[in-house]
Amino acid sequence: MHINGLGIIITMKLSINAKTAWQNAERPQTFLTFSIVASLLLLSSIFYNGMSHAKEAEPAASASKELDGIAHSNFQAEDIFELEYAADPQVSPNGKDIVYVRRSNDIMTDSTRSSLWIVDEKGESHRPIVSSQKNHYSARWSPDGKRLAFVSNSEGRPQLYVRWMDTGQTALVTNVEASPSSIAWAPDGKTIAFTMNVKSDEKPFKVNMPAKPKGAKWSEPFEYITKARYQADGQGVLDPAFTQIFVVPAEGGTARQLSSGDYHHRGSLSWGADSQHIYFSANRSDNWEYEPGESDIFAVDMSGKFTQLTKAAGSESNPNVSPNGKYIAYSKRDDKKLAYRNTYLHVMEVSGKNDRNLSADVDNSLSNFHWKDNSGLYYQQMRRGITQIDYVTLSSSAHSNVTSGLSGTTLGRPYTSGTFSYANDTLAFTKGRHDRPADIYVQQGNKQKQLTQLNEDLLGHKTLGAIEQFTYTSSIDGEEIHGWYILPPDYDKTKKYPLITEIHGGPHLAYGPHFSAELQRMAAEGYIVFYNNHRGSTGYGERFALLLQNKYSSKYDFSDHMSGIDALIAKGLVAPERLYITGGSAGGIAAAYAIGLTDRFKAAVVAKPVINWLSKVLTADSGMYQIPYQFPGMPWEEVEHYWERSPLSLVGNVVTPTMLITGVEDKRTPMSEAEQYYQALKLLKVDTVLVKVPGSSHSIASRPSRLVGKVENILAWFKKYE
């Protein structure tokens, strides 16, 4: 079947499916909705056919099936628009109800909406609190459980609202110019604290411009940049502004700024038991711009008086005051100039005295601390690709596992994710599977229950690729590497399949056996998809994470990937002459580095990469952190080292057809990085294409259509070289 013909059939299928969708009460869509998707896929198929060889490529397994006018049994591109997941669960103080954010893709606005829903502990009552075309999020219960504070943009810019749960009456509490965040109720329920950016009126020097005549149209005024970190991905050039702490009466009134100074007071806020002190973290040093890994715990009272509680080198953050007001639990990380350090759980008295490390024997990073009475803390950590909830006693520092499997709050790639909250012996958390994004689960004692099923209407009748895990040794030094592979939905063990290797970003992040729209689409098109947690990944201890210190990218992580590929070939699963490679961000670096070291891949897609570290660290928003923590010195001092880590240093070896894709507004891995590689490959006459994503930051898959576009472009490029 020619690809143009497939696109037309898909268009016809979607038109037929529109009738079913029109009648679907939970997911109402119009015929126009599906026609738009069909048109996009048809245009993509025309592009696809234009890239095809004169000799027709072997059709993918799922594409060769007859399309019979009913919903396709495998995961399709249009299904991405229908995905939903649960996030940010919040247990009511009595432990009986859970409010959560329901994230739903909207095909008509090409966005992901946030609504607030509530479900009881038994899963018998599941209903919306506020759901509309606008966004509603950051719900937080009042101490007595009778009210709910949340942020919404229902009337324009985001504002803080309070809802009375017995009547549903809702009050607009703030009228502020920036978005409130880090919402926290005072224990007496009278006041709500939050953080917000406040613009700073900074002028580097005085410029005397002549007066503009009345009616004259002059050019836009000049922009002045004075900060060391002057840009941020997704925000562009930053306005001079600082994050400050505010309080507002819970019944509405004037928001009052408590913090002061040209410093950022970010992160979670925690009230003291007296409702008169707020605990937070900040770096209030005059040198804060050059200390990205430094912060301390402070308290501020209602008059704006500051008290500094910690002064250790490194980062102390995320304070959480115990219910009796005597202790503060917080995160601590040392100041060693290394790319990864464990984050430990510490507890101290509210005065700052008698500090203790409760997790000194845990070789991992801990986060999200919740007090159980005053005797211990629940927390989460990620181990070997799976996020789990554990508990530690305050008296003996004894740790025990409570549950695991938190996941499913990222849709694109299978990153570890998930969160939980706790109140009155009820744990609520987000949990998915390899074939489902996150739902809400509760656990009380040893009993666990799933409360929601947000994607059964979409995925319940589909067959997704099964996932298998395996371990193998890296050929370079025998290091054990943990990996997974996804099989095509109609996998036939008598056949050998083409393989896509997909590499995670970070590099100090991790994948796991979790839902991935991108990888399931690849599997549905007849590929086995391989991914791993190569050296440098988190969740395997500090030693393993630091195996890439000053070595990213290098022959070491390259060996981790190639050894996994060879292991799958040895299993008889993969056709060795049909190998493909892709990855995004740090994974894009690794993919570009790999094709400079081998010609075994038939094609590559390098997404939002770093190609030249010498230019990257001086043009991106992350250089202030990366230079001191990931490199042995300044780029002009360590030219040879930066160059050795750069895929551009190996470009002369590249023969692999390569697609490059980057967001036009990317400040993390700027477009200039991809452009350097594109131009170099063109000079070498290597088949290449540069795909620019208009208006997109580093998160090129942040909108549903862009997630679709990313994976469908990858598949189209690989199909060209089948």
Phi, psi and omega in degrees: 000130176288150184297323178300319178297321178298318180298320179293319179296319178299320179299315179297318181299317181294325178296320177294318181295337182300326179298317178295316182295326180300328183269356184278111186293324185282328181234068182294126175226160178255165176300324179300321178306309183287329178296322178298312179299317181298318179298318178299317181292325178294317177299319178298323182290328176296316177299319181299313182295325180296333181270353187289153174292161173300323174276121185297133179292156176296127182294145177295158185301313184286331182288338183279352181284152175291136175264115193255014177088357175250172182304134181294142184282342179257167184286123185247165183302317183294339179296335181300326180293342185258359183288148174224160171205158180266145180213161171049058177291143179226116181278136177294155183305330179273359177077010188264337185226151178233122171265138179215166177267125176259113184262119185231135176283141181241109184292332183283327179254359181051054182213171175246117183270148176246121176241160177253125178236160179229140178221141181278168186298339180266350182078015184270338181233111182230113186208160180283147169265309175211122184216124182199192176286350179267182181248135182224128190199183179055047179287137178219129181288145169289158183303328179269358178076008183268345181227161179225122174267143177202167179251139181211148174253027184298337180242027180120240179289154182301135178223166178268131179237157172230132181244132173275118191289335181284327184248342184082001178294138185231135181243138170282120187263326182238162170220072188251165188271342179235170185284126175288147176213176180052052184293134180211125177278142169289148181304330180277358176074007184267339188224147175239131176258152175202167175249156182199146176285136178236125182293145179250131182275082183254130175231120185292330178193167184268131178240126180264099178265144176295155180293140179278126179301151180300129179085355181287147178245102179262167176294163176301147180295157179294152173256140181244126180244124182233346185275152177294319174253099190251357180219159179212138180299134182086348179238341182075212177291129186278134169292144174300111183203155180225145180278123183238160180263134180234158170230150179214143175301138183296340178264010178100155180150203183270126176288133184242130180280126180264316182278166182209167179097159181275066180222161176263125177250080189258177174086189185289151176247142179223128181277147168286162183296339182276000182059023181239352181230142176240132180255139186203176177239150179193161167249104183258027175277148177294345180260021190301328181299331184258013180231065185294342180257017185244134170197157181228165176268132178233164167235145174229135179266181186290351175264356180092011179279130182265145169227125178269128185257330179235150181221012182290151175292137182112201186248121168245124189207177175054056180292146178217112184281138179294156181304326180276000176077009185268334188232159173233123170268143181202167178268143178221134176224139184283177187255018178297136184280071179231154186294334179220137172222143174297146173253122187256158176266117178247155173226136176220166173289159182297343176281348185095357182271165174054053179286137179224142172268111182277349184235030182302331182265006180257113182275071183190173175261131181250151182204174172058070185271135178227126179287137167255107189052232176236017189257345182186181184223137165274149177206171176236152174212162179246127179232126175049046174084002183233131177271136183228160174254130178234173181223141176229137178277145180287326186285317187244356183058031178276130183255145176214148179277140181254310178196170178215177178100008176298134185182186164087010180259013167236133186264326189290295184241162191277052177292150171295144183196189177109156179207172180211165169222167185217141170197135171049053176068017175241124172257130174239137184209163176267132183214131177238193175222179178295337182246014177213136167291183191290138166243176177265130175239154171233153173224128176232112189067234178261003183264127181241143183217137173274127185260335183231159175219077192285340186239011181296325180296331180268312190259348184298333181255010181251154175255116177260162182295133176287152183242141178232142175252156176201162173237154180205170179255141177285133186294340185285328183207007178080009178295135178285133179238138182257128181218173178221158170218144179255131180268150173302148182303328180253041185304134177242114186292350177276353183251159170251138191246155170294151186238131169253123172264124182240125190251133183284164180274188177123271001283356184270061173227192181204147169263171176202183182280062190240167181298138177215113179297319182296311185287328175291326175296318178298316179297321181296337179268012171098016178256148159275135183245122182251133172216157185215170168252085182295169177308142187099341179290153180268161181095006180234019179096160184293323180301312182296319180297328183271004177294344177257010178303123182060025183222032180239120358268165187199180178293344182284306177293327175302315179296323178301319180288312185294325179294324176293319177299314180296326177295321179288325175297317180296331177287350181082016183270331196240139173281114188296341180268006183232063182253139179226156183219143176205167178177159182237145179062241176299329174292330175291322175300312183297320179295317179293322179294321183297317182286350170276347182250344182211155175249020185285341183272136178287330179199158181223148169237118183252108185259132176037062187268168158261125181252327184223102183297332180298321179274326186299310187292345180257000179234343183267171182280352187252003184297327181298331176271314189294321184300308182284336187259338185242357182225156183282353180181187179293151184300327179283347177265333185236049185303315183297320180293311179302319182293320180297326179283350188269128175304334180298334179293341182250005189298333179297342179271347193285130172234355185284127174304129192226126169263137175245136179220127183210149175286138182299327182260018182295122176254353180273312172232085191304154180307329180300334177293309179297323181295323177300315182291318179302312182296320179297316180294324177296318178298329178274357181061034172274136180299121184209156174217141177253118180256117178259132180260105186299137174070004186264143172274202178299333179276075185290346179251026186286336175255150182305316182293331179285326174297315176299311183299321180299306185289325180290327174293319177300312181297320180297319180295317180292322180296330178300332185247024174294000000 
